[in-house]
Amino acid sequence: MIVTIFGATGGIGRLVVERALEQGHEVRAYVRNPGKVTINHERLTVIDGQLNDYPNVRKAIEGSQAVIDAIGVPVQRHYDSADALNGARAIILAMQETGVRRLVAWSTPTVRKPTDKRAFGLVAGRWVIRTFFKQTAAELHAIVDAIEKSGLDWTVVRFGPLGDSPDDRELRAGDGDGYSPEKVARSQIAGFMVRELSENRWVRQLPIVHNDN
């Protein structure tokens, strides 16, 4: 499968690239700074481009079978840009125009769905983000709203705190039942996102992913 990955040098994105290559995919990594790409692989093509360069975004997507949007949203009280939202909108438009259907992206449980369980960790985490990081919360909601209205075959993987330490526990995905606020390894999230491209278990859904205790 040919997969175009945006945010490919971020904390999750670089691991998504690794997992996609490990699973045999041909990867197009769209990055603002190619010098940050440390992987050399025969199935990896690095594309130098900005998110506001729509013709280049479209060119990077055209001919792919799937797209992974791993662009990060700043967790700050205030920031000047909305790169993640603008990037998501450009990606969606390019996919619609080129006929690429499969999109996997990420968010957090800050974006609540009616079927979510009211686990303490979920409620507390949402309160913190919505109270102290209102701009972050608004951008996360706007991204998911754009994806849900896109008509694409999308999956938005929601998760809470992240860590870098390897974790061999199984991940649980669903409505937050038994949710654990413990950190989830970025490598696990990356693996989940890439597997979903082939498994298609969560098409047009927003699973909450956490450690299974």
Secondary structure, 3 states (H helix, E strand, C coil): CEEEEECCCCCCHHHHHHHHHHCCCEEEEEECCHHHCCCCCCCEEEEECCCCCHHHHHHHHCCCCEEEECCCCCCCCCCCCCHHHHHHHHHHHHHHHHCCCEEEEEECCCCCCCCCCCCHHHHHHHHHHHHHCHHHHHHHHHHHHHHHCCCCEEEEEEECCEECCCCCCCEEEECCCCCCCCCEEHHHHHHHHHHHHHHCCCCCECCEEEECC
